[in-house]
Amino acid sequence: MKIKLDENLPCRLVNLLIELGHETDTVPEEGLAGHNDLEIWEVVQKEGYFFITQDLDFSDTRHFIPGTHNGLLLMRLRDPGREALLQRIKYLFKTENVADWKGCFVLVTEHKIRVKYPAS
C-alpha cells in the first residue's frame, strides 16, 4: 500500500510501515509542511496515496466520501502522544487487513475502528 503520513504524526512511523511492506512517505518529505489541507489532499490523491492524519479538517465524510479517494485514516486518540500513536498504528497494521481500506474512510480511537466503505 502507498501511504502518506500527515505532518502531525511521528516520523518513526515511516520506517515501521516500510518494514511492514508499505511504500511510505510524509507530507514534510513532499515539501508540503505548513500548506493548506486542500493542497495536501490534492497531492495525496494525485499520487495515489492512502492518507493518515489526526487533522479533524479531514473528518467530514460528506466531503471525503468513501470511494471518491484512495483512503483516509483519521486517528483520534484521547492522549495522542507520539508513542501512543506509534503503538496504535503499529497494532492496526499488524492485525488488520489494511489493504481492504483502500477507498474507505477509517476512524480509529484507542478501542475502536470504524470503517466506512464505498457505497456499492
Secondary structure in CASP SS format (residue, H / E / C, confidence):
PFRMAT SS
TARGET T0000
AUTHOR 0000-0000-0000
METHOD secondary structure of the structure
MODEL  1
M C 1.00
K E 1.00
I E 1.00
K E 1.00
L E 1.00
D C 1.00
E C 1.00
N C 1.00
L C 1.00
P C 1.00
C C 1.00
R H 1.00
L H 1.00
V H 1.00
N H 1.00
L H 1.00
L H 1.00
I H 1.00
E H 1.00
L C 1.00
G C 1.00
H C 1.00
E E 1.00
T E 1.00
D E 1.00
T E 1.00
V C 1.00
P C 1.00
E C 1.00
E C 1.00
G C 1.00
L C 1.00
A C 1.00
G C 1.00
H C 1.00
N C 1.00
D H 1.00
L H 1.00
E H 1.00
I H 1.00
W H 1.00
E H 1.00
V H 1.00
V H 1.00
Q H 1.00
K H 1.00
E C 1.00
G C 1.00
Y C 1.00
F E 1.00
F E 1.00
I E 1.00
T E 1.00
Q C 1.00
D C 1.00
L H 1.00
D H 1.00
F H 1.00
S C 1.00
D C 1.00
T C 1.00
R C 1.00
H C 1.00
F C 1.00
I C 1.00
P C 1.00
G C 1.00
T C 1.00
H C 1.00
N C 1.00
G C 1.00
L E 1.00
L E 1.00
L E 1.00
M E 1.00
R C 1.00
L C 1.00
R C 1.00
D C 1.00
P C 1.00
G C 1.00
R H 1.00
E H 1.00
A H 1.00
L H 1.00
L H 1.00
Q H 1.00
R H 1.00
I H 1.00
K H 1.00
Y H 1.00
L H 1.00
F H 1.00
K H 1.00
T H 1.00
E C 1.00
N C 1.00
V H 1.00
A H 1.00
D H 1.00
W H 1.00
K C 1.00
G C 1.00
C C 1.00
F E 1.00
V E 1.00
L E 1.00
V E 1.00
T C 1.00
E C 1.00
H C 1.00
K C 1.00
I E 1.00
R E 1.00
V E 1.00
K E 1.00
Y C 1.00
P C 1.00
A C 1.00
S C 1.00
END
